Amino acid sequence: MSHPFIIKEIISVTMILFAIIDILGAIPVIIQLRQRVGHIESEKASIAVLVLMVTFLFIGDELLAVIGLDISSFAIAGSLVIFIIAMEMILGVDFFKEELPQAASIVPLAFPLIAGAGTMTTLLSLKSQYQTQNILVGIVLNTLVVYLVLKNVKWLERLLGPIGLSVLRKAFGIILLAIAIKLFRSNTHL
């Protein structure tokens, strides 16, 4: 009989999800979003991330099958949204114009930026390698990190300053653009 929680698995899952979610890399996007909508609801966004990841862990395959989607189509859609966010960062143009502060905490922040197609795809593949309870612990630990970053975004903004933010925004815009293109290419096989 196996142990209910395996520390090695929890650490592995937590690190894999941390790399995929890349909340630290998303800081410039979060700051830009906060500047546009005025306030990001850290609690609401974190709960949305947690619910999305746990739901997708348990019923992701079935959910996509019910609406007639495969993981590739889902990933391509996510890559297009990430592409648009990246273009906003690089060009300084707003495409998401009708954002309400309440909605911005969920879309595009919680999904697809934090818990996007990459995260969802990773969760489905982790399911085949690790025990569910260990994946759940990894999800909860990553959600706590997401919450801490979102809660301290004003402090991070002051720390970086306007010039630092501008440089970071452009640099991460290009990185985000590359991620979107990679996600698109790997799912369209171009």
C-alpha angles and dihedrals in degrees: 000000000000126000114261092235125029112197093205091054092046091052092047094048092044093051094045092050091044090055093046096044090045094188091171090055090049093058094099091051091047091050092048091049091048091050090052100045099029099230138034117206101226094189095048093046093047093048090048090051091049094047093046094050096044092045092048091047091058105032106012097115093043093045093053091045092052092055091041098248131132124212091256094058089047091050092048091052090050091048091055092053090047089048091055092048089050091050089051090054095047099041099032091232124135116229096163096066106155096055115147116203091241093050095044090064089062105029123059094359107052090027129056098355101054104015098027137144093290092054093046093048090048091051091054091051093044088056090067093051107035139043114265096237091055091050089050091054089050090051092050093048091050091047089055090053090048090051093049092050093047092046092052099042093112090054091048089049091054091045093054097041126205096293094045090048093050093050092044092047093054093043094048090043088062091045090049090049090053090049090051092050092047091049090048094047096046091052098042092040091228 
